[in-house]
Amino acid sequence: MEELTIRKLGNTKFKDLYFQLLKGDELGNTEIVKLLAIAVLLLNHKTLEIRRLGYRIILFYGNASGQYQALYDVALNSGLHPVSAVISSYFSEDDHRSESFIRNIVGSYIDTFRDQGIVLTEQQDALRTFVQSEYRKSSVVVAPTSYGKSELIIQSVRENPGQRILILVPSKALLAQTKKRLIYADIEGLGKVVTHPEMYSVERKNRAFVLTQERLNRLLNENAGLSFDMVFVDEAHNLLQSDRRSELLAAMLCILGARNPETSFKFLTPFLCDELNVRVRFLDMIPSGFKIDEYIKSERFYIKDFRAGRGQTKLKLYDHFLNDWMEFDRRYANCFELIKGEALSKNIVYGNRKKSIESFAVELAAVLPLVDCPLIQTACAELEELFDRRYKLIGCLRKGVMYHHGSIPDTIRLYLENLFSSSKQMRFLVCNSTLLEGVNLPIERLFVFDFFKGKQKLTPSQFKNLVGRVNRFSEVFAPGAKAALRKLESSIYLLGVNGYTRDNAALETFYDKSVNVTKVVKDTVSNVLLEATKIIDGKVSVLYDDAVARLENLHPGVVKDRECRYVTTQVGKLLIANSVSEIDVFSEEEAIERKIRRGIEANGVINTVDRLMLAISKSFVDHFDNSREYSDLVRLKQEPARNFYAMILDWKLKKLSVKQTIRQTLAYWKKLVETSHSDHVFVGKWGDTKYRDSKYENWVRISQKDDGERINLAIVRLKDEDDFFDNKIFKFVEVLNGVGALDPGFYKLIKYGTADDTKIKLIRDGYSHGLADLMLERYPETVRATLGGEIEVSPRLVNMMITNEESDLLIFEAKMNLKPI
């Protein structure tokens, strides 16, 4: 008998029946019987994709007809117990199954999968058992978004009180969220969660550490004897990439393994084809794998192209099983009318470029009515107080629209995410890839107007990760949740929009490559410190040699069977320790050290911002290796650029508020135009015009912008420049400080904005300048110094702040660090 395949199935009369179901056409009894009979055959097929198609038919039929008996049986036999539990709750009292012996037996069986009121799937339950049995071993867990990977971390910390556990996260925002989850989990004897290198104390037995790879690097450099028993790598797919951060993450894993051969590594990711692809060179580790392959949600993928010249295209549905299309008669004048018409209570609109995200949010808000919500009103008042009443985000919020990208301060982003979850009137979130990593929100529908991430298209894995954030199980199957089974049919809309979608973007092709079930998806591994990356002559070989040399210098002896160069100066060690990749450290270290030493001899230690920026330019930027990747830091060779960053630092030293820095930025632009006889101002990716010999539209003509536009440009540019200083410039400040070139008091001011040791300790613990000031000025009784010199903050602070009606934003921030009593 000829083997059945998806392609052959699509060439039979089954396709017409199946498409009628997808369209919502009314089916006769004979047609229903045929369709369900075919579904049963498919469910018993050996091929995974064909079995999933069978489940899709049963799910869609149940939702279309309201008859869930077939889905109940399928879910029960497939271990999809949350689905069975929901359906059983629908059975009426006069239903013959409601009090039957068999139903009671089945109900009791399902109850064995309940945990704190939540019913787990069979594989979720197996995953928890697997993690418990593998505490001492390294493993890779591949589970879709919302399968409870965060709960696994908390469970591991709780059940291993004698172990030192590290959770590595890719961003500061995820760091804050993970820290909060640990604090709110009420883990006995947890103590302070270390999130900053300077929070660690050898005398104190810290159990839990949540760090980025950069912070871990500093922690390990400053504490040669520190090791861990268990290491979680969250969002572990990032390890496969070829950028410097991914290389640093791999290097950190090597060092952790070298310091303690008994360390168990846990890699958590929503997508990975082969668990062995996370194996790191020079690390003796062969992880076991656990992969979730349950299929509960079955998406509907729509396309509507509004771009000019495309004709009157209809709304189309792409079936990723049969790789075929069907059209619908629903017509919309533009993309905003479609989003209004197809939206549910909570909607995500995905874009790529920050500038486009803001513009799209403003246009969407313009076609929506004002909303009435006290939570939104409070948030708008907070943003007006912090920034300016003309901040365009405020106008969007008043319409139930929010935007979310990397040029919004981290605390504000977290605050807005909480608002999106809390307010029923907050319906739309326009965002980019900042949502791909660890952000858990109640999303019911997804619209996409740009399927890129940075300069590259979203990979099939990245797109599926984004899609997986729609209708998370924790939301769908939460106690009291409504329309749970309908939410298993998530709808995704890929839109072509003039001015937002690239002219050459092929929407249909993107779906075919990203979600077609017959396409084989493979991991793309390019990190030179991973065993799966093939080292070939040329650029890859150069990157590999450099990465290996840096790794060996960070931890001598970790690289076996290979001759490596070693730095010989303190400057060289600090350059490698601070991940400076723009310089060939081995050839330039002595020249750099001489230059720094001569500067100190001639002028003494650095204690002004002007001298600091000049020293960074002369001592480091002048020694950049031009054969390496381009660095924005080369702009520091120009005096105007140095003066600009010196000015930004000076504002920090003067402790100017955000509102004051916005005003100062506007004044700076005005003066710049007056002195340079040109109204062109550099604003990076927020620009809309070219200037002189620039290749990109990184400039604006500031005289053509009104006050509101200037203020919004100032807000995003200040965040971008702050990030540029923290991520690109400050590593050179650390090197200069490490060799004694900076005045100690000046270094503290540059790094923390204060010389007050108590406030510095609060900032290290994760509190902002504003909250630290408030605590010390108005609530000093909640801040206590321990005998070991540490700072402890009483959870009573939150209740006191609420009673005194402090800023809602500061109360939110306090709750991120303290669980209220």
BELVENRA-V677565 format. One record per residue. N is the residue number from 1. SS is DSSP state (helix for helix, strand for strand, loop for the rest). PSI is psi as a letter, one per 30 degrees, with the letter a starting at -180 (999 if undefined). D_LAST is the distance of its C-alpha to the last C-alpha in Angstrom with 1 decimal. Layout:
N:SS:PSI:D_LAST
N:SS:PSI:D_LAST
This chain:
1:loop:k:68.4
2:loop:k:67.1
3:loop:k:63.4
4:loop:k:61.1
5:loop:l:59.2
6:helix:e:57.0
7:helix:e:60.0
8:helix:e:62.5
9:helix:e:60.2
10:helix:f:60.0
11:loop:g:63.8
12:loop:l:64.0
13:loop:f:63.8
14:helix:e:60.3
15:helix:e:59.2
16:helix:e:60.4
17:helix:e:58.5
18:helix:e:55.3
19:helix:e:55.5
20:helix:e:56.1
21:helix:e:52.8
22:helix:e:51.0
23:helix:f:52.5
24:loop:g:51.5
25:loop:l:55.2
26:loop:k:56.1
27:loop:k:57.4
28:loop:l:59.9
29:helix:e:59.6
30:helix:e:62.0
31:helix:e:60.1
32:helix:e:56.8
33:helix:e:58.3
34:helix:e:59.8
35:helix:e:56.5
36:helix:e:54.5
37:helix:e:57.2
38:helix:e:57.2
39:helix:e:53.4
40:helix:e:53.8
41:helix:e:56.3
42:helix:e:54.1
43:helix:f:51.1
44:loop:g:53.4
45:loop:l:54.7
46:loop:f:54.2
47:loop:k:53.2
48:helix:e:49.4
49:helix:e:50.0
50:helix:e:52.3
51:helix:e:49.9
52:helix:e:47.2
53:helix:e:49.7
54:helix:e:50.3
55:helix:e:46.6
56:helix:e:46.5
57:helix:e:49.3
58:helix:e:47.7
59:helix:e:44.4
60:helix:e:46.2
61:helix:e:48.5
62:helix:e:45.6
63:helix:e:43.9
64:helix:e:47.2
65:helix:f:48.5
66:loop:g:45.4
67:loop:j:47.0
68:loop:g:44.6
69:helix:e:46.5
70:helix:e:47.7
71:helix:e:44.4
72:helix:e:42.8
73:helix:e:45.4
74:helix:e:45.3
75:helix:e:41.5
76:helix:e:41.6
77:helix:f:44.4
78:helix:f:42.7
79:loop:g:39.4
80:loop:i:37.6
81:helix:e:35.7
82:helix:e:33.2
83:helix:e:36.3
84:helix:e:37.8
85:helix:e:34.7
86:helix:e:34.7
87:helix:e:38.4
88:helix:f:38.3
89:helix:f:35.9
90:helix:f:38.6
91:loop:k:41.3
92:loop:l:42.3
93:loop:f:42.8
94:loop:g:46.6
95:loop:k:46.6
96:loop:f:48.6
97:loop:f:45.9
98:loop:e:43.0
99:loop:g:43.9
100:loop:l:46.2
101:helix:e:46.1
102:helix:e:45.9
103:helix:e:43.0
104:helix:e:41.0
105:helix:e:41.8
106:helix:e:40.8
107:helix:e:37.5
108:helix:e:36.7
109:helix:e:37.6
110:helix:e:35.2
111:helix:f:32.4
112:loop:f:32.8
113:loop:g:31.5
114:strand:k:28.3
115:strand:j:25.0
116:loop:h:21.7
117:loop:f:23.7
118:strand:k:25.5
119:strand:k:29.2
120:loop:l:30.3
121:loop:l:33.8
122:helix:e:36.1
123:helix:e:35.9
124:helix:e:32.1
125:helix:e:32.0
126:helix:e:34.8
127:helix:e:33.0
128:helix:e:30.0
129:helix:e:32.6
130:helix:e:34.5
131:helix:e:31.6
132:helix:e:30.8
133:helix:f:34.5
134:loop:g:34.9
135:loop:e:32.2
136:loop:f:35.0
137:loop:l:37.1
138:loop:k:37.1
139:strand:l:36.8
140:strand:k:36.8
141:strand:j:34.8
142:strand:j:36.3
143:loop:k:34.2
144:loop:l:34.0
145:loop:k:31.1
146:loop:g:28.4
147:loop:g:29.5
148:loop:g:26.2
149:helix:e:27.0
150:helix:e:23.4
151:helix:e:22.4
152:helix:e:25.2
153:helix:e:23.8
154:helix:e:20.4
155:helix:e:22.4
156:helix:e:24.6
157:helix:e:22.0
158:helix:e:20.4
159:helix:g:23.9
160:loop:i:25.3
161:loop:f:23.3
162:loop:g:26.4
163:loop:k:27.2
164:loop:k:26.6
165:strand:k:26.0
166:strand:k:26.7
167:strand:j:26.0
168:strand:k:28.6
169:loop:l:28.0
170:loop:f:30.5
171:loop:l:28.6
172:helix:e:25.9
173:helix:e:24.4
174:helix:e:24.2
175:helix:e:22.9
176:helix:e:19.8
177:helix:e:19.3
178:helix:e:19.8
179:helix:e:17.4
180:helix:e:14.7
181:helix:e:15.7
182:helix:e:15.6
183:helix:e:12.1
184:helix:f:10.9
185:loop:f:13.4
186:loop:h:11.5
187:loop:k:14.8
188:loop:k:15.4
189:loop:g:16.6
190:loop:e:16.3
191:loop:a:15.9
192:loop:k:16.5
193:loop:j:18.0
194:strand:j:21.3
195:loop:g:22.4
196:loop:k:24.9
197:helix:e:27.9
198:helix:f:27.2
199:helix:f:23.7
200:loop:k:25.5
201:loop:k:26.6
202:loop:e:29.2
203:loop:f:27.9
204:loop:k:24.3
205:loop:i:24.2
206:loop:k:22.5
207:loop:e:22.2
208:strand:k:21.5
209:strand:k:23.3
210:strand:j:23.3
211:strand:l:26.4
212:loop:l:29.3
213:helix:e:32.7
214:helix:e:33.4
215:helix:e:30.4
216:helix:e:31.3
217:helix:e:34.9
218:helix:e:33.9
219:helix:e:31.7
220:helix:e:34.6
221:helix:e:37.1
222:helix:f:35.3
223:loop:i:34.6
224:loop:f:37.7
225:loop:g:36.5
226:loop:k:33.3
227:loop:l:33.4
228:loop:l:31.2
229:loop:e:31.4
230:strand:k:30.3
231:strand:k:30.5
232:strand:k:29.4
233:strand:j:31.3
234:loop:k:29.6
235:loop:h:32.0
236:helix:f:34.8
237:helix:f:37.6
238:helix:f:37.3
239:helix:f:38.8
240:helix:f:42.1
241:loop:l:42.7
242:loop:g:45.1
243:loop:l:43.2
244:helix:e:42.3
245:helix:e:38.6
246:helix:e:39.5
247:helix:e:42.0
248:helix:e:39.4
249:helix:e:37.0
250:helix:e:39.9
251:helix:e:40.8
252:helix:e:37.3
253:helix:e:37.5
254:helix:e:40.9
255:helix:e:39.7
256:helix:e:36.7
257:helix:e:39.3
258:helix:e:41.7
259:helix:e:39.2
260:loop:j:38.2
261:loop:f:40.6
262:loop:f:38.2
263:loop:k:35.5
264:strand:k:34.9
265:strand:k:34.5
266:strand:j:32.8
267:strand:j:34.0
268:strand:k:32.1
269:strand:k:33.9
270:loop:f:34.7
271:loop:k:38.4
272:loop:k:40.8
273:loop:e:44.3
274:loop:j:44.9
275:helix:f:42.2
276:helix:f:44.7
277:helix:f:44.7
278:helix:g:41.6
279:loop:k:43.6
280:strand:k:43.7
281:loop:k:46.8
282:loop:g:46.9
283:loop:j:43.9
284:loop:i:45.0
285:loop:k:42.8
286:loop:j:43.9
287:loop:k:40.9
288:strand:l:41.0
289:strand:k:40.0
290:strand:j:38.2
291:strand:k:39.0
292:loop:k:37.8
293:loop:g:40.8
294:loop:k:39.6
295:loop:j:40.6
296:loop:e:38.5
297:loop:k:38.5
298:loop:j:42.0
299:loop:l:42.2
300:strand:k:44.6
301:strand:j:45.8
302:strand:l:47.4
303:strand:k:49.4
304:strand:j:50.7
305:strand:j:52.6
306:loop:g:52.9
307:loop:k:54.6
308:loop:k:57.9
309:loop:g:61.0
310:loop:f:59.4
311:loop:a:61.1
312:loop:i:59.5
313:loop:k:57.3
314:loop:l:55.7
315:strand:k:52.2
316:strand:k:52.6
317:strand:k:50.7
318:strand:k:51.1
319:strand:j:51.1
320:loop:f:50.0
321:loop:e:51.6
322:loop:f:55.1
323:loop:h:54.9
324:strand:l:56.3
325:strand:l:55.6
326:strand:l:55.8
327:strand:l:55.9
328:strand:l:54.2
329:loop:f:55.7
330:loop:k:52.5
331:loop:k:53.4
332:loop:k:51.4
333:loop:e:52.7
334:loop:l:50.3
335:helix:e:47.1
336:helix:e:44.8
337:helix:e:46.5
338:helix:e:46.0
339:helix:e:42.3
340:helix:e:41.9
341:helix:e:44.0
342:helix:f:42.4
343:loop:l:38.8
344:loop:a:36.0
345:loop:e:32.5
346:loop:j:31.2
347:strand:k:33.8
348:strand:k:34.2
349:strand:j:37.3
350:strand:k:38.1
351:loop:a:40.2
352:loop:d:41.0
353:loop:k:41.7
354:helix:e:39.0
355:helix:e:41.6
356:helix:e:42.6
357:helix:e:39.1
358:helix:e:38.6
359:helix:e:42.0
360:helix:e:41.6
361:helix:e:38.3
362:helix:e:40.0
363:helix:e:43.0
364:helix:e:40.9
365:helix:e:38.9
366:helix:f:42.3
367:loop:g:43.4
368:loop:l:40.2
369:loop:l:39.3
370:loop:k:36.5
371:loop:l:33.3
372:loop:j:31.2
373:loop:k:27.5
374:helix:e:24.9
375:helix:e:22.8
376:helix:e:26.0
377:helix:e:26.9
378:helix:e:23.7
379:helix:e:24.3
380:helix:e:27.9
381:helix:e:27.1
382:helix:e:24.9
383:helix:e:27.7
384:helix:e:30.3
385:helix:e:28.6
386:helix:e:28.2
387:loop:d:31.5
388:loop:k:34.1
389:loop:f:34.7
390:loop:g:37.5
391:loop:j:35.3
392:helix:f:36.6
393:helix:e:33.3
394:helix:e:32.3
395:helix:e:35.5
396:helix:e:34.7
397:helix:e:31.2
398:loop:f:32.7
399:loop:g:34.9
400:loop:g:32.1
401:strand:k:33.2
402:strand:k:31.3
403:strand:l:32.7
404:strand:j:31.2
405:loop:l:33.0
406:loop:f:32.8
407:loop:g:33.9
408:loop:k:30.6
409:loop:k:28.1
410:helix:e:25.6
411:helix:e:22.4
412:helix:e:24.3
413:helix:e:25.3
414:helix:e:21.8
415:helix:e:20.9
416:helix:e:24.0
417:helix:e:23.4
418:helix:e:20.1
419:helix:e:22.2
420:helix:e:24.9
421:helix:e:22.7
422:helix:e:21.0
423:loop:k:24.1
424:loop:f:26.9
425:loop:f:29.3
426:loop:j:28.8
427:loop:f:31.6
428:strand:k:33.2
429:strand:j:32.1
430:strand:k:35.0
431:strand:l:34.4
432:loop:a:36.1
433:helix:f:35.4
434:helix:f:32.0
435:helix:f:31.0
436:loop:f:32.7
437:loop:j:30.3
438:loop:g:27.0
439:loop:j:26.0
440:loop:j:24.8
441:loop:l:25.5
442:loop:j:26.7
443:strand:k:30.4
444:loop:f:33.2
445:strand:k:36.2
446:strand:k:37.6
447:strand:k:40.3
448:strand:k:41.9
449:loop:f:44.3
450:loop:j:44.6
451:loop:h:44.4
452:strand:l:44.3
453:strand:j:41.7
454:loop:b:43.0
455:loop:f:46.8
456:strand:l:46.8
457:strand:l:46.5
458:loop:k:43.5
459:loop:l:44.6
460:helix:e:44.7
461:helix:e:41.6
462:helix:e:39.7
463:helix:e:40.7
464:helix:e:39.7
465:helix:e:36.3
466:helix:e:36.0
467:helix:e:37.3
468:helix:f:34.9
469:loop:f:31.9
470:strand:k:33.3
471:loop:i:31.9
472:loop:k:29.6
473:helix:e:29.4
474:helix:f:25.6
475:helix:e:26.4
476:helix:e:29.8
477:loop:g:28.9
478:loop:k:25.3
479:loop:k:25.2
480:loop:f:26.8
481:loop:k:28.2
482:loop:l:31.6
483:loop:h:34.9
484:loop:e:33.7
485:loop:e:37.2
486:helix:f:38.5
487:helix:f:35.8
488:helix:f:37.4
489:loop:i:40.3
490:loop:k:38.7
491:strand:k:41.0
492:strand:k:41.6
493:strand:j:43.8
494:strand:j:45.7
495:strand:k:47.2
496:strand:j:50.0
497:loop:k:49.5
498:loop:k:51.8
499:loop:f:50.4
500:loop:e:47.4
501:loop:k:49.0
502:loop:k:51.6
503:loop:e:55.1
504:loop:g:56.0
505:loop:k:52.8
506:loop:j:54.1
507:helix:e:51.5
508:helix:e:53.3
509:helix:e:53.9
510:helix:e:50.2
511:helix:e:49.3
512:helix:e:52.1
513:helix:f:51.0
514:helix:e:47.3
515:helix:f:46.9
516:loop:k:50.4
517:loop:f:49.8
518:loop:f:53.2
519:loop:k:52.3
520:loop:k:51.5
521:loop:k:48.5
522:loop:l:48.5
523:loop:k:46.1
524:loop:j:47.1
525:loop:j:46.7
526:loop:f:47.7
527:loop:j:45.5
528:loop:f:48.2
529:loop:g:46.1
530:strand:k:45.8
531:loop:f:48.6
532:loop:f:49.2
533:loop:k:50.3
534:loop:k:54.0
535:loop:j:55.1
536:loop:l:58.2
537:loop:k:60.3
538:loop:b:59.4
539:helix:e:56.1
540:helix:e:54.1
541:helix:e:55.9
542:helix:e:55.2
543:helix:e:51.5
544:helix:e:51.4
545:helix:e:53.3
546:helix:e:51.0
547:helix:e:47.8
548:helix:e:49.2
549:helix:e:50.3
550:helix:e:46.9
551:helix:e:45.2
552:helix:e:47.7
553:helix:e:47.1
554:helix:e:43.4
555:loop:i:43.9
556:loop:k:47.6
557:loop:f:48.9
558:loop:f:46.8
559:loop:j:49.7
560:loop:l:52.5
561:loop:h:56.2
562:loop:k:56.2
563:loop:k:57.3
564:loop:l:54.7
565:loop:l:55.0
566:loop:k:52.8
567:loop:l:51.8
568:loop:f:53.3
569:loop:l:51.5
570:helix:e:48.0
571:helix:e:48.0
572:helix:e:48.8
573:helix:e:46.0
574:helix:e:43.5
575:helix:e:44.9
576:helix:e:44.4
577:helix:f:41.0
578:loop:g:39.8
579:loop:h:41.4
580:loop:j:44.1
581:loop:f:46.4
582:loop:f:48.6
583:loop:k:50.7
584:loop:i:53.0
585:helix:e:51.4
586:helix:e:54.2
587:helix:f:57.0
588:helix:f:55.2
589:helix:e:53.1
590:helix:e:55.8
591:helix:e:56.8
592:helix:e:53.3
593:helix:e:52.7
594:helix:e:56.0
595:helix:e:55.1
596:helix:e:51.8
597:helix:e:53.4
598:helix:e:56.2
599:helix:e:53.8
600:helix:e:52.0
601:helix:e:55.4
602:helix:e:56.7
603:helix:f:53.7
604:loop:a:51.1
605:loop:l:47.5
606:strand:k:46.0
607:loop:g:44.1
608:loop:l:44.6
609:helix:e:43.6
610:helix:e:47.2
611:helix:e:48.2
612:helix:e:45.3
613:helix:e:46.2
614:helix:e:49.9
615:helix:e:49.2
616:helix:e:47.3
617:helix:e:50.2
618:helix:e:53.0
619:helix:f:51.4
620:loop:e:49.9
621:helix:e:50.7
622:helix:f:54.4
623:helix:g:54.2
624:loop:k:52.8
625:loop:j:54.7
626:loop:f:56.2
627:loop:f:56.8
628:loop:l:53.1
629:loop:k:50.9
630:loop:k:50.9
631:loop:k:48.1
632:helix:f:47.0
633:helix:f:46.9
634:helix:f:50.7
635:helix:f:50.2
636:helix:f:49.3
637:helix:f:53.0
638:loop:k:53.5
639:helix:e:53.0
640:helix:e:51.5
641:helix:e:48.8
642:helix:e:48.0
643:helix:e:48.0
644:helix:e:45.6
645:helix:e:42.9
646:helix:e:43.6
647:helix:e:42.9
648:helix:e:39.6
649:helix:e:38.6
650:helix:e:39.8
651:helix:e:37.5
652:helix:e:34.6
653:helix:e:35.8
654:loop:f:36.0
655:loop:h:32.4
656:loop:k:33.5
657:loop:l:31.1
658:helix:e:31.4
659:helix:e:33.4
660:helix:e:35.7
661:helix:e:36.4
662:helix:e:37.4
663:helix:e:39.8
664:helix:e:41.1
665:helix:e:41.7
666:helix:e:43.7
667:helix:e:45.7
668:helix:e:46.4
669:helix:e:47.7
670:helix:e:49.9
671:helix:e:51.3
672:helix:e:51.9
673:helix:e:54.0
674:helix:e:56.0
675:helix:f:56.8
676:helix:f:57.4
677:loop:g:59.5
678:loop:k:57.7
679:loop:g:54.8
680:strand:k:53.6
681:strand:k:50.0
682:strand:k:48.6
683:loop:g:45.4
684:helix:b:45.5
685:helix:f:44.6
686:helix:g:44.0
687:loop:l:47.7
688:loop:g:50.4
689:strand:l:53.6
690:loop:l:55.5
691:loop:k:56.8
692:loop:b:59.8
693:loop:g:60.0
694:loop:k:56.4
695:loop:f:56.3
696:loop:l:53.1
697:loop:i:51.9
698:loop:g:49.5
699:strand:l:50.5
700:strand:l:50.3
701:strand:j:52.7
702:helix:f:50.2
703:helix:f:52.8
704:helix:g:52.7
705:loop:k:48.9
706:loop:l:47.6
707:helix:e:44.8
708:helix:e:42.2
709:helix:e:43.5
710:helix:e:43.5
711:helix:e:39.9
712:helix:e:38.7
713:helix:e:40.9
714:helix:e:39.4
715:helix:e:35.8
716:helix:e:36.6
717:helix:e:38.9
718:helix:e:36.5
719:helix:e:34.0
720:helix:e:36.9
721:helix:e:38.2
722:helix:e:34.9
723:helix:e:34.7
724:helix:e:38.4
725:helix:e:37.8
726:helix:e:34.7
727:helix:f:36.4
728:helix:e:40.1
729:helix:e:40.7
730:helix:f:38.0
731:helix:e:39.2
732:helix:e:42.4
733:helix:e:40.4
734:helix:e:38.9
735:helix:e:42.5
736:helix:e:43.8
737:helix:e:41.0
738:helix:f:41.6
739:loop:g:45.3
740:loop:g:44.6
741:loop:f:45.9
742:strand:k:43.0
743:loop:k:42.1
744:helix:e:38.8
745:helix:e:37.3
746:helix:e:38.6
747:helix:e:37.1
748:helix:e:33.6
749:helix:e:34.1
750:helix:e:35.4
751:helix:e:32.6
752:helix:f:29.5
753:loop:g:30.9
754:loop:l:30.2
755:loop:g:31.5
756:loop:j:28.5
757:helix:e:27.3
758:helix:e:23.7
759:helix:e:23.5
760:helix:e:25.3
761:helix:e:22.8
762:helix:e:20.0
763:helix:e:22.3
764:helix:e:23.1
765:loop:f:19.4
766:loop:g:19.5
767:loop:k:18.7
768:loop:l:21.4
769:helix:e:23.7
770:helix:e:22.5
771:helix:e:18.7
772:helix:e:19.8
773:helix:e:22.1
774:helix:e:19.6
775:helix:e:17.1
776:helix:f:20.1
777:helix:e:21.7
778:helix:f:19.2
779:loop:h:16.1
780:helix:f:17.9
781:helix:f:15.9
782:helix:f:12.9
783:strand:k:15.6
784:strand:k:17.1
785:strand:k:20.3
786:loop:l:20.7
787:loop:f:24.1
788:loop:g:24.9
789:loop:g:24.6
790:loop:l:21.5
791:strand:k:18.7
792:strand:k:15.0
793:strand:k:12.4
794:loop:k:9.2
795:loop:f:6.0
796:helix:f:6.3
797:helix:e:9.2
798:helix:e:8.2
799:helix:e:7.6
800:helix:e:10.7
801:helix:e:12.6
802:helix:e:12.3
803:helix:e:13.4
804:loop:g:16.2
805:loop:h:17.2
806:loop:l:17.5
807:loop:k:19.2
808:helix:e:17.9
809:helix:e:19.0
810:helix:e:17.2
811:helix:e:13.8
812:helix:e:14.7
813:helix:e:15.6
814:helix:e:12.4
815:helix:f:10.7
816:helix:f:13.6
817:helix:f:12.7
818:loop:k:8.9
819:loop:j:6.5
820:loop:k:3.8
821:loop:999:0.0
